[in-house]
Amino acid sequence: MSDHPNSYESQPPSSEQGATKKSKSKPVLLGIAAVAVVALIAGGSFAFFSGYNPFGDPEPDYAQTPSQSDVMDFSGLSADMRLNGAPLTASAEAGETSPEILRFIGSTTSILTQVGDDEKPAWTVSIPHQDIDTGETAPLDEALGPDASDDTSDDEEKLAGTPTACRVSGEAVQCGDRAVALSDGSMTTAESKADVDPDPASSRVPLDIDDEGAVTGPDDQTYDGLNLGPEAHVSMIAGPQAGETGPWVVSDGHTLAAVDSDSVLWTQDLDPSAAEVTGLGDKRVTPSWTAVDGVLIIGTSGGVKGLDVSTGDQLWAVSAPTDGFAVTGSQLRIQHEGAVSSFDFTDSSDDESVTADKGFDESISALPAPKLPSEDDIRNAKLEVPPACADLTMAEGAKQAFADGKTAEGDYGSSIAINDVTTSVATPKPMVAIDFVCYPGGNWVTDSVGVYDQKLNLVTSIEPWSEDSDFQQLADFNRSIVSAIDLTGPYMTATVSNIAVYGDEEYNAAERTGEVELRFAWAKGGYEPQDVLFTVGGETVRVPEVEEVQKFVDAAAKGDDDTAGAMATDEVMRDLDTVIGDASANPPLTYRNLALQDGTEVDTCELIGVVDEEYGDYTMSNGVGLMEGIGGFGADSIKAGDVICGLKGPGETIDPDEEGSWYAAHLLLKGNEAGAVKVYSVSSYTG
């Protein structure tokens, strides 16, 4: 990963392959390759199903050592990827059983994979984290230098953002504002965010930890001798057997303790690796530990063990190199690098401990993964670069020769550098996504993404700042920086930062504080835009569709104030007919008959960018300026994340290539996550 302006390490590939389930005597390696990313473990509780079974299937015994039943091959998984038991909180409508969904946590995204009854993944989707901080801008020479591809330091290999909490609701898994169909993994935007408890186990625990690390019980009693690190988030869990009197388990990542309503039952010092593997001590994540039938299941880098919740005594242990683990139903899943080993609690071992066999049945090989060029080959290849990047840098020829990830310098020192490479075989066909730093010389730099096939033929480009890009109409993407690319299943997500928004300064080196997540879906041999979600000042914003804003204009022009009023503030509706200037004019000059005449068209809408502080001069992203300064009544309430729409009067022509082309009228809208129309300012040039 290179040091790149506003860039964290983006995710390498994820892939998925099918395989056939074998019997226990000859289990199969299940082929699937998943995203490789740098991450800290995030964890969660699990949903398990026990009790009377009328069909006579074996009951899981969590107090006995489980026997190994399978090894699933995640051959594309890096050593830094983590299997995780993040909860899928079941809704009241969900049935008594729930699909098994494995979750892997990376630095900027989570991967959900549904495992079918035949132990074959049915689908795989990517869920980006929330609240990702894109960091500080690196110097230009570092972004373009020959060492740009060096790995990040250990200090930079951190969990970025917060893994999104998910819930099973009806026939879908909803994660934030995304709904993933259980039937096929197809993903849509939900009407509202899921009402989920990110830590359902902890919410049932009547314990509190103050800033000094003292633990307080349900009756405000303190536990003598138990003091936990206040700097760490203290995680708590209660098994189904725990009632108002406990027992409850609590940990800060260093100390593990069990308490009841009166006293400390036991404490243990944790192995240093337990915090990372189990997910303890980070307030953004829910631990992978679980308590079931009086057994606490917890992991370290050396394996997973079961402890008696009442005494802390070890009941069993599975010895295995462990990066992450999850308990789902009767299965214990332990992940290390590219393998997920399965252990079955319905088939107990007579031994108190077992050692995992990573190969387990080496006579059965994993399904072969499609070959993709190595990163070194890519950084020294001849590549057709994205067209706008080629034009900006005046690159000559159909393909550019790269050496150590950089082209030879052209006129004025122009060059193109490869910043990040993301490969995936989990896409509809093997893909390589390359983030290019396009440098025309001087103090201008911006990013482009090229998506290539196995032979490094350019399939499609993502250049939101290009004049031909649909995204260019939504914000000022000039000098934008690609922070992350994720390719999973039929979906691609590009996280782009350094976007100019209202309140940012105008000079080239000024910080641009906006960020956007561009979502695509594979269709007709390419990636089609699916959603555009901006993050500005901690708020999420979608730019309304032009057609939706047109409904307000049409209603206001026709005097349908009931319809228009539902899409505007009371102040706008009150002042639409306020007389401007000479009251003797016939008809009198008002904002309604000046800016919102019958036949007025909404030409374009975008996130408000940099505005001239002195005069309010503003040029839209398509290159057309406002005839009058930005504003009108209500303009003093503009804030970052708001939207501006340029209006085209009846019979008027707007041509970005003509110097005398202007928007005589414009609207200002409140920014919101739903992309709903809420007009708070109407302005027009009055001469």
C-alpha positions in Angstrom: 0.0 0.0 0.0 1.4 3.3 -0.9 1.3 6.6 1.0 -1.4 8.3 -1.0 -3.4 11.5 -0.4 -6.3 10.7 1.9 -5.9 7.0 1.5 -6.2 4.0 3.8 -5.2 0.5 2.5 -7.8 -0.7 0.1 -9.0 -4.2 0.0 -7.5 -6.8 -2.1 -9.6 -9.5 -3.6 -12.4 -11.7 -2.6 -13.5 -14.7 -4.5 -16.1 -17.5 -4.4 -16.1 -21.0 -5.8 -18.5 -23.9 -5.4 -17.7 -27.3 -4.1 -19.4 -30.5 -3.2 -20.2 -31.6 0.3 -18.7 -35.0 1.4 -19.4 -37.2 4.3 -17.5 -36.8 7.5 -15.3 -39.8 6.7 -14.1 -37.9 3.6 -14.8 -34.2 4.0 -14.2 -31.8 1.1 -12.2 -28.6 0.8 -14.8 -26.1 -0.1 -13.5 -23.6 -2.7 -14.1 -20.0 -2.1 -11.7 -17.0 -2.1 -12.6 -14.0 -0.2 -11.5 -10.4 0.2 -7.9 -9.9 1.6 -7.7 -6.8 3.8 -5.8 -5.4 6.7 -8.0 -5.6 9.8 -8.4 -5.9 13.5 -10.9 -8.5 14.6 -14.3 -7.4 15.3 -16.6 -9.8 16.8 -20.1 -10.7 17.9 -22.4 -13.1 19.6 -24.3 -15.7 17.6 -27.7 -17.2 17.1 -27.8 -20.9 18.1 -30.7 -23.4 18.1 -31.1 -26.1 20.7 -33.8 -27.8 22.6 -36.1 -30.6 21.7 -35.9 -31.8 18.1 -38.8 -34.0 17.0 -36.7 -35.4 14.1 -34.2 -36.9 16.5 -31.1 -35.1 15.2 -28.2 -35.1 17.7 -28.2 -32.3 20.2 -25.1 -30.1 20.4 -23.1 -30.5 23.7 -21.1 -27.3 24.2 -19.4 -28.7 27.4 -17.6 -31.4 25.4 -14.8 -31.1 22.9 -16.2 -30.8 19.4 -14.8 -33.1 16.6 -13.5 -31.7 13.3 -15.9 -32.2 10.5 -14.7 -30.1 7.5 -12.1 -27.7 6.2 -13.4 -25.0 4.0 -10.8 -23.5 1.6 -10.7 -19.7 1.5 -7.7 -19.7 -0.8 -7.8 -16.0 -1.6 -7.9 -15.0 2.1 -4.9 -13.1 3.4 -3.4 -13.7 6.8 -4.8 -10.4 8.0 -8.4 -11.3 7.3 -10.6 -12.2 10.2 -13.6 -14.5 10.6 -16.0 -12.9 13.0 -19.1 -13.8 14.9 -20.8 -10.4 14.5 -24.5 -10.9 15.4 -27.3 -11.0 13.0 -30.0 -9.8 15.4 -33.2 -11.8 14.6 -36.4 -9.8 14.3 -39.7 -10.9 15.6 -40.8 -11.9 12.1 -37.8 -14.2 11.6 -38.5 -17.9 12.0 -37.2 -20.2 14.7 -34.2 -20.9 12.5 -31.9 -18.5 10.8 -29.5 -19.0 7.9 -25.9 -19.5 8.7 -24.0 -16.5 7.5 -20.2 -16.2 8.0 -18.9 -12.7 8.4 -15.3 -11.6 7.7 -14.1 -8.2 8.9 -11.6 -6.1 7.0 -10.2 -2.6 7.5 -13.0 -0.9 5.6 -15.5 -3.5 4.7 -17.3 -6.6 6.0 -18.0 -9.7 3.8 -21.1 -11.7 4.4 -21.2 -15.3 3.0 -24.3 -17.4 3.4 -23.5 -21.1 3.9 -26.2 -23.4 2.6 -27.4 -26.8 4.0 -24.8 -28.5 1.8 -22.0 -26.4 3.3 -21.7 -24.5 0.0 -21.7 -20.7 0.0 -24.9 -19.5 -1.7 -23.8 -15.9 -2.1 -21.2 -13.3 -1.0 -21.7 -9.6 -0.6 -19.6 -6.6 0.7 -20.9 -4.2 3.4 -18.6 -1.1 3.8 -17.9 0.1 7.3 -19.5 3.3 8.6 -17.7 6.5 9.6 -14.4 5.8 7.8 -11.7 8.5 8.5 -9.7 9.0 5.3 -6.7 10.4 7.2 -4.3 13.1 6.2 -3.0 14.0 2.8 0.5 12.7 2.0 3.0 14.8 0.1 2.7 14.6 -3.6 6.3 13.2 -4.0 5.4 10.4 -1.7 2.2 9.6 -3.6 4.1 9.4 -6.9 7.5 8.2 -5.7 9.1 4.8 -6.6 8.4 3.5 -3.1 4.7 4.2 -3.4 3.8 0.5 -3.2 5.5 -0.2 0.1 3.4 -1.8 2.8 1.9 0.3 5.5 3.5 0.2 9.0 2.0 -1.8 11.8 0.6 1.4 13.3 -1.4 2.0 10.1 -2.9 -1.5 10.0 -5.9 -0.5 12.0 -9.7 -1.1 11.7 -11.0 1.9 9.8 -14.6 2.9 10.6 -17.2 0.9 12.4 -18.5 -2.5 11.1 -22.2 -2.1 10.3 -24.6 -3.8 12.6 -26.9 -6.2 10.7 -30.2 -8.0 11.4 -32.2 -10.8 9.8 -35.6 -9.3 9.0 -38.1 -11.5 7.1 -36.5 -12.6 3.9 -33.4 -10.3 4.0 -30.4 -9.3 6.1 -30.4 -5.6 6.6 -27.1 -3.9 7.3 -27.5 -0.1 7.8 -29.4 1.1 4.8 -28.7 -2.0 2.7 -31.0 -5.0 2.4 -29.5 -8.3 1.2 -32.0 -10.9 0.0 -31.5 -14.3 1.7 -32.5 -16.1 -1.5 -29.8 -14.9 -3.8 -27.7 -12.1 -2.0 -29.1 -9.4 -4.3 -28.6 -6.0 -2.6 -30.9 -3.0 -2.6 -31.3 0.2 -0.7 -33.7 -0.2 2.2 -36.4 2.4 2.9 -35.0 3.0 6.3 -32.0 2.0 8.4 -32.3 -1.3 10.3 -33.2 -1.0 14.0 -30.4 -3.2 15.3 -28.7 -3.6 18.6 -24.9 -3.8 17.8 -24.3 -5.8 21.0 -27.5 -7.7 21.9 -25.7 -9.8 24.5 -24.2 -6.9 26.4 -27.5 -5.0 26.4 -29.0 -7.7 28.8 -26.1 -7.3 31.3 -27.0 -5.0 34.3 -23.3 -4.0 34.8 -21.7 -0.6 34.5 -18.0 0.4 34.4 -17.0 3.9 35.4 -14.1 6.0 34.2 -11.9 4.6 36.9 -12.5 1.0 35.8 -14.7 0.1 38.8 -17.5 -2.4 38.0 -20.9 -1.8 39.4 -23.7 -4.4 39.7 -27.5 -4.2 39.3 -28.0 -2.9 42.8 -25.2 -0.3 42.5 -22.8 -2.5 44.5 -19.2 -2.6 43.6 -17.0 -5.7 43.2 -14.0 -5.6 45.5 -10.7 -6.4 43.8 -12.1 -6.1 40.3 -10.8 -3.1 38.4 -10.7 -3.0 34.6 -8.8 -0.7 32.2 -10.9 2.4 31.7 -9.1 3.2 28.5 -10.5 0.0 26.9 -14.1 -0.6 26.0 -15.4 -3.3 28.4 -17.4 -6.0 26.7 -20.0 -8.1 28.6 -21.9 -11.2 27.8 -24.7 -13.2 29.4 -25.6 -16.7 28.4 -29.2 -17.8 28.0 -29.1 -19.3 31.4 -28.2 -15.9 33.1 -31.1 -14.2 34.8 -31.2 -11.2 37.1 -28.6 -12.8 39.3 -26.1 -13.7 36.6 -23.6 -15.1 36.0 -22.2 -12.5 33.6 -18.8 -12.4 31.9 -16.9 -9.2 31.5 -13.5 -8.3 30.0 -11.4 -5.3 28.9 -9.1 -7.4 26.7 -6.6 -8.0 29.5 -8.6 -9.4 32.3 -11.5 -11.9 32.0 -13.9 -12.1 34.9 -17.3 -13.7 35.8 -19.6 -12.1 38.4 -23.0 -12.6 39.7 -25.3 -10.1 41.4 -23.3 -10.3 44.7 -19.7 -11.2 44.0 -16.8 -12.0 41.7 -16.9 -15.7 40.8 -13.5 -15.8 39.2 -10.9 -13.8 37.2 -8.2 -14.8 34.8 -5.5 -12.9 33.0 -6.0 -13.2 29.2 -3.4 -14.3 26.7 -2.3 -11.1 24.9 -3.7 -12.4 21.6 -7.2 -12.9 23.0 -8.2 -9.3 22.5 -7.5 -9.4 18.8 -8.8 -12.9 18.0 -12.0 -12.6 20.2 -12.5 -8.8 19.5 -12.2 -7.5 23.1 -11.4 -4.0 24.1 -12.6 -2.0 21.1 -15.9 -0.2 21.5 -16.7 -0.4 17.8 -16.9 -4.1 17.7 -18.9 -6.9 19.4 -16.7 -9.8 20.6 -16.8 -13.2 19.0 -17.1 -15.0 22.4 -20.4 -16.6 23.4 -21.9 -18.2 26.4 -24.2 -21.2 25.8 -25.4 -23.9 28.2 -23.1 -22.6 31.0 -20.0 -22.7 28.7 -18.0 -19.6 27.7 -16.3 -20.1 24.3 -13.3 -17.8 23.8 -10.4 -17.7 21.4 -6.7 -16.9 21.3 -4.1 -17.1 18.5 -3.4 -20.7 19.6 -7.0 -22.0 19.5 -10.4 -21.9 21.0 -11.5 -23.2 24.4 -14.6 -23.7 26.5 -14.7 -22.5 30.1 -17.2 -23.3 32.8 -18.9 -19.9 33.3 -19.4 -20.5 37.0 -15.9 -21.6 37.9 -13.6 -20.5 35.0 -12.3 -24.1 34.7 -11.3 -25.2 31.2 -13.7 -27.9 29.9 -12.1 -28.4 26.5 -9.8 -26.9 24.0 -9.2 -27.0 20.2 -5.6 -26.3 19.4 -5.2 -24.5 16.1 -3.6 -21.4 14.7 -6.5 -18.9 14.9 -7.0 -15.6 13.3 -10.8 -15.5 14.0 -13.6 -17.8 15.0 -17.4 -18.0 15.1 -20.0 -20.3 16.7 -23.0 -20.8 14.4 -25.6 -23.4 15.5 -23.8 -26.6 16.3 -20.6 -25.6 14.5 -17.4 -24.0 15.7 -15.6 -22.3 12.8 -11.9 -21.5 13.2 -10.2 -19.4 10.6 -6.4 -19.2 9.9 -5.2 -17.6 6.8 -6.8 -19.4 3.9 -8.6 -22.1 5.7 -11.8 -22.3 7.9 -11.9 -25.5 9.9 -15.3 -26.7 11.2 -15.9 -28.5 14.5 -19.2 -30.2 15.3 -20.7 -30.0 18.9 -23.1 -32.8 18.0 -20.1 -35.2 17.6 -18.1 -34.9 20.8 -14.5 -36.1 21.1 -13.5 -38.3 24.1 -10.4 -36.1 24.5 -10.3 -32.9 26.5 -8.4 -31.3 23.7 -8.0 -31.9 20.0 -5.6 -30.4 17.4 -7.0 -29.1 14.1 -5.8 -30.8 10.9 -5.7 -27.9 8.5 -5.4 -30.2 5.4 -7.8 -32.7 7.0 -8.1 -34.7 3.7 -5.2 -33.8 1.5 -6.3 -36.2 -1.2 -9.1 -33.8 -2.1 -7.7 -30.6 -3.5 -9.4 -27.2 -3.5 -11.1 -26.1 -6.7 -8.5 -24.3 -8.9 -8.8 -20.5 -8.7 -8.5 -18.5 -11.9 -5.0 -17.1 -12.3 -4.5 -13.3 -12.3 -1.3 -11.4 -12.9 0.8 -10.7 -9.9 1.0 -7.2 -8.5 4.7 -7.0 -9.6 3.6 -8.0 -13.2 0.9 -5.3 -13.1 3.3 -2.6 -11.9 5.6 -3.4 -14.8 3.1 -3.9 -17.6 1.9 -1.9 -20.6 -1.6 -0.8 -19.8 -4.3 1.2 -21.5 -5.0 3.8 -18.8 -8.4 5.3 -18.2 -9.2 7.9 -21.0 -9.6 11.1 -18.9 -6.3 10.3 -17.0 -4.5 9.8 -20.3 -5.9 13.2 -21.6 -5.0 15.0 -18.4 -1.4 13.8 -18.4 -1.1 14.1 -22.2 -0.1 10.5 -22.4 0.7 9.4 -25.9 -0.1 6.0 -27.4 -2.8 3.4 -26.8 -0.9 1.8 -23.9 1.5 3.2 -21.4 4.6 1.4 -20.2 4.9 1.2 -16.4 8.2 0.6 -14.5 7.9 0.0 -10.8 4.4 1.4 -10.9 5.1 4.6 -12.7 5.3 5.9 -16.3 8.2 7.9 -17.6 7.8 11.6 -17.0 6.4 13.6 -19.9 6.2 17.3 -20.6 6.1 19.5 -17.5 6.9 16.5 -15.3 3.6 14.8 -16.0 3.3 11.1 -15.1 0.9 8.4 -14.1 1.5 6.2 -11.0 -0.1 3.0 -9.8 -1.3 3.6 -6.3 -3.3 0.4 -5.3 -4.1 -2.9 -7.0 -7.2 -4.8 -6.1 -7.7 -8.3 -7.6 -10.8 -10.5 -7.3 -12.0 -13.8 -8.6 -15.3 -13.4 -6.7 -16.6 -11.1 -9.4 -18.6 -12.4 -12.4 -15.2 -12.9 -14.1 -11.7 -12.4 -12.7 -11.0 -8.7 -12.4 -8.1 -6.3 -11.6 -9.0 -2.8 -10.3 -6.1 -0.4 -10.5 -6.1 3.0 -8.7 -4.0 5.5 -10.8 -2.6 8.8 -9.6 -2.8 11.1 -12.6 -0.3 14.0 -12.4 -0.3 16.6 -15.2 2.5 18.7 -13.6 2.3 21.6 -11.3 0.2 21.3 -8.1 -2.7 19.3 -9.6 -3.3 15.6 -9.0 -6.4 13.4 -9.2 -7.2 9.7 -9.3 -8.7 7.4 -11.9 -9.6 3.7 -11.6 -9.3 1.2 -14.4 -10.9 -2.2 -14.2 -9.1 -4.9 -16.3 -9.7 -8.6 -17.2 -7.2 -11.4 -16.7 -5.2 -10.3 -19.7 -5.1 -6.8 -18.4 -7.5 -5.5 -21.1 -9.3 -2.4 -20.0 -13.0 -3.3 -19.3 -14.3 -0.1 -17.7 -13.1 3.1 -16.0 -14.2 5.0 -13.0 -13.3 8.7 -13.4 -15.9 10.8 -11.5 -14.1 14.0 -12.4 -14.3 13.3 -16.2 -16.5 15.6 -18.3 -18.2 12.5 -19.6 -18.9 11.1 -16.2 -22.4 11.1 -14.8 -20.9 11.6 -11.4 -19.4 14.9 -12.4 -22.9 16.4 -12.3 -23.2 15.5 -8.6 -20.2 17.3 -7.0 -16.8 18.8 -7.7 -14.7 15.7 -8.1 -11.6 17.5 -9.4 -8.5 16.4 -7.5 -10.5 13.6 -5.8 -8.7 10.7 -4.3 -9.6 7.0 -4.3 -9.4 5.8 -0.7 -10.6 2.2 -1.3 -11.9 -0.3 -3.9 -13.8 -3.4 -3.1 -14.8 -6.1 -5.6 -17.2 -8.8 -4.2 -19.7 -10.9 -6.1 -21.5 -8.7 -8.7 -20.8 -5.5 -6.7 -18.0 -3.0 -6.8 -17.6 -0.1 -4.3 -15.3 2.8 -4.7 -14.7 5.1 -1.7 -13.5 8.5 -3.0 -12.4 11.4 -0.8 -11.0 15.0 -1.2 -14.3 16.3 -2.7 -14.9 20.0 -2.5 -18.0 21.1 -0.5 -19.4 24.3 0.9 -17.0 25.8 3.4 -13.9 24.4 1.8 -11.3 26.9 0.5 -10.7 27.5 -3.2 -6.9 27.3 -3.7 -5.5 24.0 -5.1 -3.7 22.8 -2.0 -6.7 23.4 0.3 -8.2 20.5 2.1 -11.4 19.2 0.6 -13.6 17.6 3.2 -16.2 15.6 1.3 -16.2 11.9 0.7 -18.4 9.6 -1.4 -19.1 6.0 -1.8 -19.9 5.0 -5.4 -21.7 1.6 -5.7 -21.9 -0.4 -8.9 -23.5 -3.6 -10.0 -22.3 -5.9 -12.8 -24.7 -5.7 -15.8 -24.4 -6.4 -19.5 -20.6 -7.0 -19.3 -19.8 -4.0 -17.3 -20.3 -2.1 -14.0 -23.4 0.1 -13.9 -23.8 2.8 -11.2 -26.2 1.7 -8.5 -25.9 4.3 -5.7 -24.0 7.5 -4.8 -23.7 8.3 -1.1 -21.8 11.4 0.1 -20.4 11.9 3.6 -20.1 15.6 4.6 -19.4 16.8 8.1 -20.4 13.4 9.6 -23.7 13.5 7.7 -24.7 11.3 4.8 -26.3 12.9 1.7 -27.8 11.7 -1.5 -28.3 14.3 -4.3 -32.0 14.2 -5.3 -32.9 13.1 -8.8 -33.5 15.9 -11.2 -36.9 14.4 -12.0 -37.9 14.7 -8.3 -36.9 18.4 -8.1 -38.8 19.0 -11.4 -42.0 18.0 -9.6 -41.5 20.9 -7.2 -40.9 23.4 -10.0 -43.9 22.2 -12.0 -46.2 22.3 -9.0 -45.0 25.8 -8.0 -45.4 27.1 -11.5 -49.0 25.9 -11.7 -49.9 27.2 -8.3 -50.3 23.7 -6.8 -48.9 24.9 -3.4 -50.1 21.7 -1.6 -47.7 19.6 -3.7 -45.0 22.2 -3.8 -45.2 22.9 -0.1 -44.5 19.3 0.7 -41.1 19.7 -1.0 -40.1 23.1 0.4 -39.9 25.0 3.6 -42.7 27.2 4.9 -40.5 30.3 4.3 -40.1 29.4 0.6 -43.8 29.0 0.1 -44.5 32.2 2.0 -42.1 34.3 0.0 -42.7 32.9 -3.5 -45.2 35.6 -4.2 -43.4 38.4 -2.4 -43.1 41.4 -4.9 -39.5 42.1 -5.9 -38.7 45.7 -6.9 -41.4 47.7 -8.7 -44.8 46.8 -7.4 -46.5 48.6 -10.3 -45.3 46.1 -12.8 -47.9 43.9 -14.5 -47.7 41.1 -13.5 -45.7 42.1 -10.5 -42.2 40.7 -10.3 -42.1 37.7 -7.9 -39.8 34.7 -7.5 -42.7 32.5 -8.6 -43.2 34.2 -12.0 -39.5 35.0 -12.5 -37.7 31.8 -11.5 -40.5 29.3 -11.6 -42.4 30.1 -14.8 -44.4 27.4 -16.5 -42.0 25.5 -18.7 -38.9 26.0 -16.4 -36.7 22.9 -16.4 -34.3 21.7 -13.7 -31.1 21.3 -15.7 -28.7 19.8 -13.1 -28.4 19.3 -9.3 -25.2 18.9 -7.3 -23.6 19.1 -3.9 -22.7 22.7 -3.2 -19.0 23.2 -3.6 -16.6 26.1 -3.0 -18.4 29.5 -3.0 -16.7 32.8 -3.3 -16.9 34.3 0.2 -17.1 38.0 -0.9 -19.5 37.9 -3.8 -21.1 34.5 -3.7 -20.0 33.7 -7.2 -20.5 30.1 -8.1 -19.8 27.8 -11.1 -21.6 24.5 -11.4 -19.6 21.3 -12.0 -20.6 21.3 -15.6 -18.8 24.6 -16.1 -21.9 26.9 -16.2 -21.9 29.8 -13.7 -24.7 31.5 -11.9 -25.8 34.9 -13.4 -26.3 36.1 -9.8 -24.5 35.1 -6.7 -25.6 31.9 -4.9 -28.5 32.5 -2.6 -31.7 34.4 -2.6 -33.9 34.4 0.5 -32.7 31.7 2.9 -29.2 31.7 1.5 -27.7 32.7 4.9 -28.5 29.2 6.2 -26.3 27.2 3.7 -24.3 24.4 5.2 -21.9 21.8 3.9 -23.9 18.9 2.3 -26.6 21.1 0.9 -27.6 20.8 -2.8 -27.9 23.4 -5.6 -30.0 23.0 -8.7 -29.6 25.1 -11.9 -32.8 26.1 -13.6 -33.3 26.6 -17.4 -36.1 29.0 -18.3 -38.7 28.4 -21.0 -36.9 28.2 -24.4 -33.5 28.9 -22.8 -30.4 27.0 -23.9 -27.6 26.0 -21.5 -24.3 25.2 -23.2 -21.2 24.6 -21.0 -19.0 25.3 -24.0 -20.5 28.8 -24.6 -18.9 31.5 -22.5 -22.1 33.5 -22.3 -24.2 30.6 -20.9 -25.5 31.2 -17.4 -28.1 29.9 -15.0 -30.4 32.9 -14.3 -32.2 31.0 -11.6 -31.3 28.3 -9.1 -32.6 26.5 -6.0 -30.9 25.5 -2.8 -32.0 22.3 -1.1 -31.3 20.8 2.3 -29.0 17.8 2.1 -30.4 14.5 3.5 -29.6 10.8 3.4 -32.8 9.9 1.6 -32.3 12.3 -1.3 -35.6 13.8 -0.5 -36.5 17.2 -2.0 -36.6 20.1 0.5 -36.1 23.5 -1.1 -35.2 26.3 1.2 -34.1 29.0 -1.2 -35.2 30.2 -4.7 -33.1 32.8 -6.4 -33.1 34.5 -9.8 -31.3 37.2 -11.6 -33.4 40.4 -11.6 -31.3 42.6 -13.8 
